[in-house]
Amino acid sequence: MPTSRADDPQPTPPIEPALEDCCQSGCDPCIFDIYQDALERYRLALQEWQARQPPPKPVRKRSLR
């Protein structure tokens, strides 16, 4: 299991295509279909990555004396 974030970087989201990137020819798959598939894979990878991360350290409050 990785020991640091450098060994296990956070997944990066896919880049959403612009509306004008679509050729409007009814391609199968359309670039927006490909993007949606990539977005689903990203969300799953992000959930898995978050589950591997250590819990945050508790913040200790300093007393104001």
PDB file with one MODEL, atoms N, CA, C and O in Angstrom:
MODEL        1
ATOM      1  N   MET A   1       0.855  -1.180   0.000  1.00  0.00           N
ATOM      2  CA  MET A   1       0.000   0.000   0.000  1.00  0.00           C
ATOM      3  C   MET A   1       0.896   1.236   0.000  1.00  0.00           C
ATOM      4  O   MET A   1       1.896   1.276   0.716  1.00  0.00           O
ATOM      5  N   PRO A   2       0.539   2.256  -0.808  1.00  0.00           N
ATOM      6  CA  PRO A   2       1.361   3.463  -0.868  1.00  0.00           C
ATOM      7  C   PRO A   2       1.463   4.145   0.488  1.00  0.00           C
ATOM      8  O   PRO A   2       0.561   4.065   1.321  1.00  0.00           O
ATOM      9  N   THR A   3       2.596   4.820   0.680  1.00  0.00           N
ATOM     10  CA  THR A   3       2.826   5.469   1.962  1.00  0.00           C
ATOM     11  C   THR A   3       2.730   6.986   1.886  1.00  0.00           C
ATOM     12  O   THR A   3       2.721   7.655   2.919  1.00  0.00           O
ATOM     13  N   SER A   4       2.659   7.536   0.688  1.00  0.00           N
ATOM     14  CA  SER A   4       2.542   8.985   0.570  1.00  0.00           C
ATOM     15  C   SER A   4       1.692   9.333  -0.642  1.00  0.00           C
ATOM     16  O   SER A   4       1.464   8.506  -1.525  1.00  0.00           O
ATOM     17  N   ARG A   5       1.233  10.570  -0.660  1.00  0.00           N
ATOM     18  CA  ARG A   5       0.411  11.007  -1.793  1.00  0.00           C
ATOM     19  C   ARG A   5       1.226  11.042  -3.082  1.00  0.00           C
ATOM     20  O   ARG A   5       0.663  10.911  -4.169  1.00  0.00           O
ATOM     21  N   ALA A   6       2.529  11.215  -2.977  1.00  0.00           N
ATOM     22  CA  ALA A   6       3.366  11.204  -4.175  1.00  0.00           C
ATOM     23  C   ALA A   6       3.337   9.830  -4.829  1.00  0.00           C
ATOM     24  O   ALA A   6       3.438   9.714  -6.051  1.00  0.00           O
ATOM     25  N   ASP A   7       3.199   8.786  -4.011  1.00  0.00           N
ATOM     26  CA  ASP A   7       3.124   7.427  -4.531  1.00  0.00           C
ATOM     27  C   ASP A   7       1.731   7.101  -5.062  1.00  0.00           C
ATOM     28  O   ASP A   7       1.568   6.144  -5.818  1.00  0.00           O
ATOM     29  N   ASP A   8       0.738   7.876  -4.680  1.00  0.00           N
ATOM     30  CA  ASP A   8      -0.655   7.599  -5.026  1.00  0.00           C
ATOM     31  C   ASP A   8      -1.359   8.928  -5.310  1.00  0.00           C
ATOM     32  O   ASP A   8      -2.166   9.382  -4.498  1.00  0.00           O
ATOM     33  N   PRO A   9      -1.060   9.560  -6.460  1.00  0.00           N
ATOM     34  CA  PRO A   9      -1.642  10.878  -6.725  1.00  0.00           C
ATOM     35  C   PRO A   9      -3.155  10.815  -6.922  1.00  0.00           C
ATOM     36  O   PRO A   9      -3.701   9.801  -7.357  1.00  0.00           O
ATOM     37  N   GLN A  10      -3.807  11.905  -6.597  1.00  0.00           N
ATOM     38  CA  GLN A  10      -5.254  12.000  -6.774  1.00  0.00           C
ATOM     39  C   GLN A  10      -5.582  11.935  -8.266  1.00  0.00           C
ATOM     40  O   GLN A  10      -4.902  12.572  -9.071  1.00  0.00           O
ATOM     41  N   PRO A  11      -6.609  11.177  -8.645  1.00  0.00           N
ATOM     42  CA  PRO A  11      -7.000  11.127 -10.056  1.00  0.00           C
ATOM     43  C   PRO A  11      -7.408  12.515 -10.558  1.00  0.00           C
ATOM     44  O   PRO A  11      -7.901  13.344  -9.792  1.00  0.00           O
ATOM     45  N   THR A  12      -7.200  12.749 -11.827  1.00  0.00           N
ATOM     46  CA  THR A  12      -7.595  14.026 -12.418  1.00  0.00           C
ATOM     47  C   THR A  12      -8.839  13.816 -13.279  1.00  0.00           C
ATOM     48  O   THR A  12      -8.958  12.804 -13.969  1.00  0.00           O
ATOM     49  N   PRO A  13      -9.756  14.768 -13.237  1.00  0.00           N
ATOM     50  CA  PRO A  13     -10.988  14.613 -14.006  1.00  0.00           C
ATOM     51  C   PRO A  13     -10.735  14.761 -15.503  1.00  0.00           C
ATOM     52  O   PRO A  13      -9.782  15.420 -15.918  1.00  0.00           O
ATOM     53  N   PRO A  14     -11.592  14.145 -16.308  1.00  0.00           N
ATOM     54  CA  PRO A  14     -11.449  14.321 -17.759  1.00  0.00           C
ATOM     55  C   PRO A  14     -11.848  15.741 -18.152  1.00  0.00           C
ATOM     56  O   PRO A  14     -12.588  16.414 -17.435  1.00  0.00           O
ATOM     57  N   ILE A  15     -11.356  16.172 -19.278  1.00  0.00           N
ATOM     58  CA  ILE A  15     -11.684  17.508 -19.779  1.00  0.00           C
ATOM     59  C   ILE A  15     -12.976  17.413 -20.589  1.00  0.00           C
ATOM     60  O   ILE A  15     -13.087  16.622 -21.526  1.00  0.00           O
ATOM     61  N   GLU A  16     -13.942  18.236 -20.206  1.00  0.00           N
ATOM     62  CA  GLU A  16     -15.229  18.221 -20.904  1.00  0.00           C
ATOM     63  C   GLU A  16     -15.084  18.871 -22.278  1.00  0.00           C
ATOM     64  O   GLU A  16     -14.537  19.968 -22.392  1.00  0.00           O
ATOM     65  N   PRO A  17     -15.573  18.195 -23.322  1.00  0.00           N
ATOM     66  CA  PRO A  17     -15.492  18.807 -24.644  1.00  0.00           C
ATOM     67  C   PRO A  17     -16.445  19.999 -24.749  1.00  0.00           C
ATOM     68  O   PRO A  17     -17.484  20.038 -24.089  1.00  0.00           O
ATOM     69  N   ALA A  18     -16.083  20.952 -25.573  1.00  0.00           N
ATOM     70  CA  ALA A  18     -16.948  22.109 -25.817  1.00  0.00           C
ATOM     71  C   ALA A  18     -18.057  21.704 -26.780  1.00  0.00           C
ATOM     72  O   ALA A  18     -17.903  20.748 -27.540  1.00  0.00           O
ATOM     73  N   LEU A  19     -19.162  22.419 -26.750  1.00  0.00           N
ATOM     74  CA  LEU A  19     -20.284  22.107 -27.640  1.00  0.00           C
ATOM     75  C   LEU A  19     -19.851  22.087 -29.103  1.00  0.00           C
ATOM     76  O   LEU A  19     -20.311  21.251 -29.880  1.00  0.00           O
ATOM     77  N   GLU A  20     -18.972  23.005 -29.471  1.00  0.00           N
ATOM     78  CA  GLU A  20     -18.533  23.068 -30.869  1.00  0.00           C
ATOM     79  C   GLU A  20     -17.570  21.938 -31.245  1.00  0.00           C
ATOM     80  O   GLU A  20     -17.234  21.784 -32.419  1.00  0.00           O
ATOM     81  N   ASP A  21     -17.123  21.149 -30.267  1.00  0.00           N
ATOM     82  CA  ASP A  21     -16.267  19.997 -30.564  1.00  0.00           C
ATOM     83  C   ASP A  21     -17.066  18.851 -31.189  1.00  0.00           C
ATOM     84  O   ASP A  21     -16.491  17.972 -31.831  1.00  0.00           O
ATOM     85  N   CYS A  22     -18.370  18.859 -31.007  1.00  0.00           N
ATOM     86  CA  CYS A  22     -19.229  17.813 -31.571  1.00  0.00           C
ATOM     87  C   CYS A  22     -19.501  18.137 -33.038  1.00  0.00           C
ATOM     88  O   CYS A  22     -19.783  19.286 -33.380  1.00  0.00           O
ATOM     89  N   CYS A  23     -19.417  17.130 -33.902  1.00  0.00           N
ATOM     90  CA  CYS A  23     -19.615  17.354 -35.338  1.00  0.00           C
ATOM     91  C   CYS A  23     -21.089  17.291 -35.745  1.00  0.00           C
ATOM     92  O   CYS A  23     -21.426  17.570 -36.896  1.00  0.00           O
ATOM     93  N   GLN A  24     -21.976  16.922 -34.796  1.00  0.00           N
ATOM     94  CA  GLN A  24     -23.416  16.850 -35.061  1.00  0.00           C
ATOM     95  C   GLN A  24     -23.762  15.854 -36.169  1.00  0.00           C
ATOM     96  O   GLN A  24     -24.758  16.027 -36.871  1.00  0.00           O
ATOM     97  N   SER A  25     -22.934  14.802 -36.327  1.00  0.00           N
ATOM     98  CA  SER A  25     -23.178  13.803 -37.372  1.00  0.00           C
ATOM     99  C   SER A  25     -23.785  12.523 -36.827  1.00  0.00           C
ATOM    100  O   SER A  25     -23.977  11.563 -37.574  1.00  0.00           O
ATOM    101  N   GLY A  26     -24.089  12.496 -35.539  1.00  0.00           N
ATOM    102  CA  GLY A  26     -24.667  11.288 -34.955  1.00  0.00           C
ATOM    103  C   GLY A  26     -23.650  10.179 -34.749  1.00  0.00           C
ATOM    104  O   GLY A  26     -24.000   9.000 -34.809  1.00  0.00           O
ATOM    105  N   CYS A  27     -22.411  10.535 -34.511  1.00  0.00           N
ATOM    106  CA  CYS A  27     -21.352   9.540 -34.296  1.00  0.00           C
ATOM    107  C   CYS A  27     -21.720   8.616 -33.140  1.00  0.00           C
ATOM    108  O   CYS A  27     -22.376   9.024 -32.182  1.00  0.00           O
ATOM    109  N   ASP A  28     -21.288   7.377 -33.248  1.00  0.00           N
ATOM    110  CA  ASP A  28     -21.496   6.410 -32.173  1.00  0.00           C
ATOM    111  C   ASP A  28     -20.169   5.709 -31.914  1.00  0.00           C
ATOM    112  O   ASP A  28     -19.779   4.829 -32.682  1.00  0.00           O
ATOM    113  N   PRO A  29     -19.477   6.079 -30.855  1.00  0.00           N
ATOM    114  CA  PRO A  29     -19.919   6.965 -29.782  1.00  0.00           C
ATOM    115  C   PRO A  29     -19.603   8.423 -30.103  1.00  0.00           C
ATOM    116  O   PRO A  29     -18.637   8.734 -30.800  1.00  0.00           O
ATOM    117  N   CYS A  30     -20.426   9.282 -29.587  1.00  0.00           N
ATOM    118  CA  CYS A  30     -20.221  10.733 -29.687  1.00  0.00           C
ATOM    119  C   CYS A  30     -19.142  11.127 -28.672  1.00  0.00           C
ATOM    120  O   CYS A  30     -18.919  10.415 -27.693  1.00  0.00           O
ATOM    121  N   ILE A  31     -18.483  12.249 -28.906  1.00  0.00           N
ATOM    122  CA  ILE A  31     -17.461  12.681 -27.943  1.00  0.00           C
ATOM    123  C   ILE A  31     -18.057  12.910 -26.561  1.00  0.00           C
ATOM    124  O   ILE A  31     -17.360  12.781 -25.555  1.00  0.00           O
ATOM    125  N   PHE A  32     -19.343  13.250 -26.507  1.00  0.00           N
ATOM    126  CA  PHE A  32     -19.979  13.458 -25.207  1.00  0.00           C
ATOM    127  C   PHE A  32     -20.253  12.127 -24.509  1.00  0.00           C
ATOM    128  O   PHE A  32     -20.239  12.060 -23.280  1.00  0.00           O
ATOM    129  N   ASP A  33     -20.505  11.063 -25.286  1.00  0.00           N
ATOM    130  CA  ASP A  33     -20.637   9.721 -24.706  1.00  0.00           C
ATOM    131  C   ASP A  33     -19.292   9.278 -24.127  1.00  0.00           C
ATOM    132  O   ASP A  33     -19.225   8.721 -23.031  1.00  0.00           O
ATOM    133  N   ILE A  34     -18.238   9.532 -24.876  1.00  0.00           N
ATOM    134  CA  ILE A  34     -16.889   9.172 -24.421  1.00  0.00           C
ATOM    135  C   ILE A  34     -16.553   9.944 -23.150  1.00  0.00           C
ATOM    136  O   ILE A  34     -15.985   9.386 -22.210  1.00  0.00           O
ATOM    137  N   TYR A  35     -16.906  11.227 -23.123  1.00  0.00           N
ATOM    138  CA  TYR A  35     -16.659  12.045 -21.935  1.00  0.00           C
ATOM    139  C   TYR A  35     -17.429  11.500 -20.733  1.00  0.00           C
ATOM    140  O   TYR A  35     -16.866  11.394 -19.643  1.00  0.00           O
ATOM    141  N   GLN A  36     -18.698  11.155 -20.910  1.00  0.00           N
ATOM    142  CA  GLN A  36     -19.503  10.629 -19.801  1.00  0.00           C
ATOM    143  C   GLN A  36     -18.908   9.329 -19.263  1.00  0.00           C
ATOM    144  O   GLN A  36     -18.881   9.116 -18.051  1.00  0.00           O
ATOM    145  N   ASP A  37     -18.430   8.458 -20.156  1.00  0.00           N
ATOM    146  CA  ASP A  37     -17.774   7.218 -19.714  1.00  0.00           C
ATOM    147  C   ASP A  37     -16.516   7.536 -18.912  1.00  0.00           C
ATOM    148  O   ASP A  37     -16.266   6.930 -17.870  1.00  0.00           O
ATOM    149  N   ALA A  38     -15.727   8.492 -19.404  1.00  0.00           N
ATOM    150  CA  ALA A  38     -14.501   8.885 -18.698  1.00  0.00           C
ATOM    151  C   ALA A  38     -14.833   9.509 -17.350  1.00  0.00           C
ATOM    152  O   ALA A  38     -14.112   9.294 -16.376  1.00  0.00           O
ATOM    153  N   LEU A  39     -15.913  10.279 -17.282  1.00  0.00           N
ATOM    154  CA  LEU A  39     -16.327  10.912 -16.033  1.00  0.00           C
ATOM    155  C   LEU A  39     -16.752   9.863 -15.010  1.00  0.00           C
ATOM    156  O   LEU A  39     -16.436   9.997 -13.827  1.00  0.00           O
ATOM    157  N   GLU A  40     -17.456   8.830 -15.439  1.00  0.00           N
ATOM    158  CA  GLU A  40     -17.845   7.742 -14.532  1.00  0.00           C
ATOM    159  C   GLU A  40     -16.612   7.016 -14.001  1.00  0.00           C
ATOM    160  O   GLU A  40     -16.533   6.712 -12.811  1.00  0.00           O
ATOM    161  N   ARG A  41     -15.641   6.735 -14.889  1.00  0.00           N
ATOM    162  CA  ARG A  41     -14.403   6.071 -14.454  1.00  0.00           C
ATOM    163  C   ARG A  41     -13.641   6.956 -13.476  1.00  0.00           C
ATOM    164  O   ARG A  41     -13.083   6.461 -12.497  1.00  0.00           O
ATOM    165  N   TYR A  42     -13.612   8.267 -13.735  1.00  0.00           N
ATOM    166  CA  TYR A  42     -12.937   9.203 -12.836  1.00  0.00           C
ATOM    167  C   TYR A  42     -13.590   9.199 -11.457  1.00  0.00           C
ATOM    168  O   TYR A  42     -12.895   9.134 -10.444  1.00  0.00           O
ATOM    169  N   ARG A  43     -14.914   9.267 -11.411  1.00  0.00           N
ATOM    170  CA  ARG A  43     -15.613   9.299 -10.118  1.00  0.00           C
ATOM    171  C   ARG A  43     -15.334   8.039  -9.312  1.00  0.00           C
ATOM    172  O   ARG A  43     -15.133   8.105  -8.099  1.00  0.00           O
ATOM    173  N   LEU A  44     -15.321   6.896  -9.981  1.00  0.00           N
ATOM    174  CA  LEU A  44     -15.009   5.643  -9.296  1.00  0.00           C
ATOM    175  C   LEU A  44     -13.563   5.654  -8.796  1.00  0.00           C
ATOM    176  O   LEU A  44     -13.295   5.278  -7.655  1.00  0.00           O
ATOM    177  N   ALA A  45     -12.641   6.085  -9.648  1.00  0.00           N
ATOM    178  CA  ALA A  45     -11.229   6.143  -9.255  1.00  0.00           C
ATOM    179  C   ALA A  45     -11.032   7.109  -8.093  1.00  0.00           C
ATOM    180  O   ALA A  45     -10.228   6.844  -7.199  1.00  0.00           O
ATOM    181  N   LEU A  46     -11.761   8.231  -8.096  1.00  0.00           N
ATOM    182  CA  LEU A  46     -11.644   9.204  -7.013  1.00  0.00           C
ATOM    183  C   LEU A  46     -12.154   8.611  -5.704  1.00  0.00           C
ATOM    184  O   LEU A  46     -11.527   8.797  -4.661  1.00  0.00           O
ATOM    185  N   GLN A  47     -13.275   7.905  -5.738  1.00  0.00           N
ATOM    186  CA  GLN A  47     -13.797   7.260  -4.525  1.00  0.00           C
ATOM    187  C   GLN A  47     -12.799   6.241  -3.984  1.00  0.00           C
ATOM    188  O   GLN A  47     -12.560   6.178  -2.778  1.00  0.00           O
ATOM    189  N   GLU A  48     -12.220   5.446  -4.877  1.00  0.00           N
ATOM    190  CA  GLU A  48     -11.236   4.447  -4.448  1.00  0.00           C
ATOM    191  C   GLU A  48     -10.005   5.126  -3.865  1.00  0.00           C
ATOM    192  O   GLU A  48      -9.467   4.671  -2.856  1.00  0.00           O
ATOM    193  N   TRP A  49      -9.557   6.208  -4.490  1.00  0.00           N
ATOM    194  CA  TRP A  49      -8.393   6.947  -3.992  1.00  0.00           C
ATOM    195  C   TRP A  49      -8.681   7.525  -2.613  1.00  0.00           C
ATOM    196  O   TRP A  49      -7.853   7.416  -1.709  1.00  0.00           O
ATOM    197  N   GLN A  50      -9.863   8.147  -2.445  1.00  0.00           N
ATOM    198  CA  GLN A  50     -10.220   8.737  -1.155  1.00  0.00           C
ATOM    199  C   GLN A  50     -10.260   7.677  -0.061  1.00  0.00           C
ATOM    200  O   GLN A  50      -9.875   7.952   1.075  1.00  0.00           O
ATOM    201  N   ALA A  51     -10.717   6.480  -0.381  1.00  0.00           N
ATOM    202  CA  ALA A  51     -10.784   5.402   0.608  1.00  0.00           C
ATOM    203  C   ALA A  51      -9.384   4.956   1.040  1.00  0.00           C
ATOM    204  O   ALA A  51      -9.213   4.449   2.148  1.00  0.00           O
ATOM    205  N   ARG A  52      -8.388   5.138   0.178  1.00  0.00           N
ATOM    206  CA  ARG A  52      -7.013   4.737   0.512  1.00  0.00           C
ATOM    207  C   ARG A  52      -6.274   5.772   1.343  1.00  0.00           C
ATOM    208  O   ARG A  52      -5.223   5.472   1.910  1.00  0.00           O
ATOM    209  N   GLN A  53      -6.805   6.980   1.423  1.00  0.00           N
ATOM    210  CA  GLN A  53      -6.098   8.053   2.121  1.00  0.00           C
ATOM    211  C   GLN A  53      -6.263   7.918   3.628  1.00  0.00           C
ATOM    212  O   GLN A  53      -7.325   7.517   4.105  1.00  0.00           O
ATOM    213  N   PRO A  54      -5.217   8.251   4.381  1.00  0.00           N
ATOM    214  CA  PRO A  54      -5.327   8.188   5.841  1.00  0.00           C
ATOM    215  C   PRO A  54      -6.316   9.240   6.333  1.00  0.00           C
ATOM    216  O   PRO A  54      -6.483  10.285   5.704  1.00  0.00           O
ATOM    217  N   PRO A  55      -6.965   8.963   7.448  1.00  0.00           N
ATOM    218  CA  PRO A  55      -7.900   9.962   7.982  1.00  0.00           C
ATOM    219  C   PRO A  55      -7.141  11.223   8.383  1.00  0.00           C
ATOM    220  O   PRO A  55      -5.973  11.147   8.763  1.00  0.00           O
ATOM    221  N   PRO A  56      -7.794  12.379   8.302  1.00  0.00           N
ATOM    222  CA  PRO A  56      -7.109  13.623   8.680  1.00  0.00           C
ATOM    223  C   PRO A  56      -6.775  13.625  10.165  1.00  0.00           C
ATOM    224  O   PRO A  56      -7.496  13.060  10.988  1.00  0.00           O
ATOM    225  N   LYS A  57      -5.671  14.270  10.480  1.00  0.00           N
ATOM    226  CA  LYS A  57      -5.269  14.377  11.885  1.00  0.00           C
ATOM    227  C   LYS A  57      -6.195  15.364  12.585  1.00  0.00           C
ATOM    228  O   LYS A  57      -6.545  16.396  12.012  1.00  0.00           O
ATOM    229  N   PRO A  58      -6.594  15.061  13.814  1.00  0.00           N
ATOM    230  CA  PRO A  58      -7.482  15.990  14.525  1.00  0.00           C
ATOM    231  C   PRO A  58      -6.760  17.303  14.824  1.00  0.00           C
ATOM    232  O   PRO A  58      -5.562  17.326  15.105  1.00  0.00           O
ATOM    233  N   VAL A  59      -7.509  18.373  14.758  1.00  0.00           N
ATOM    234  CA  VAL A  59      -6.965  19.700  15.051  1.00  0.00           C
ATOM    235  C   VAL A  59      -7.112  19.946  16.542  1.00  0.00           C
ATOM    236  O   VAL A  59      -8.204  19.853  17.101  1.00  0.00           O
ATOM    237  N   ARG A  60      -5.995  20.260  17.170  1.00  0.00           N
ATOM    238  CA  ARG A  60      -6.021  20.530  18.615  1.00  0.00           C
ATOM    239  C   ARG A  60      -6.232  22.012  18.829  1.00  0.00           C
ATOM    240  O   ARG A  60      -5.528  22.845  18.259  1.00  0.00           O
ATOM    241  N   LYS A  61      -7.203  22.327  19.652  1.00  0.00           N
ATOM    242  CA  LYS A  61      -7.483  23.729  19.959  1.00  0.00           C
ATOM    243  C   LYS A  61      -6.546  24.193  21.061  1.00  0.00           C
ATOM    244  O   LYS A  61      -6.286  23.474  22.026  1.00  0.00           O
ATOM    245  N   ARG A  62      -6.053  25.390  20.899  1.00  0.00           N
ATOM    246  CA  ARG A  62      -5.183  25.971  21.922  1.00  0.00           C
ATOM    247  C   ARG A  62      -6.049  26.769  22.882  1.00  0.00           C
ATOM    248  O   ARG A  62      -6.961  27.487  22.472  1.00  0.00           O
ATOM    249  N   SER A  63      -5.756  26.632  24.135  1.00  0.00           N
ATOM    250  CA  SER A  63      -6.517  27.407  25.118  1.00  0.00           C
ATOM    251  C   SER A  63      -6.018  28.848  25.117  1.00  0.00           C
ATOM    252  O   SER A  63      -4.830  29.115  24.936  1.00  0.00           O
ATOM    253  N   LEU A  64      -6.941  29.751  25.322  1.00  0.00           N
ATOM    254  CA  LEU A  64      -6.607  31.177  25.339  1.00  0.00           C
ATOM    255  C   LEU A  64      -6.547  31.645  26.780  1.00  0.00           C
ATOM    256  O   LEU A  64      -7.543  32.123  27.325  1.00  0.00           O
ATOM    257  N   ARG A  65      -5.404  31.513  27.388  1.00  0.00           N
ATOM    258  CA  ARG A  65      -5.243  31.944  28.787  1.00  0.00           C
ATOM    259  C   ARG A  65      -4.575  33.258  28.854  1.00  0.00           C
ATOM    260  O   ARG A  65      -4.353  33.783  29.945  1.00  0.00           O
TER     261      ARG A  65
ENDMDL
END
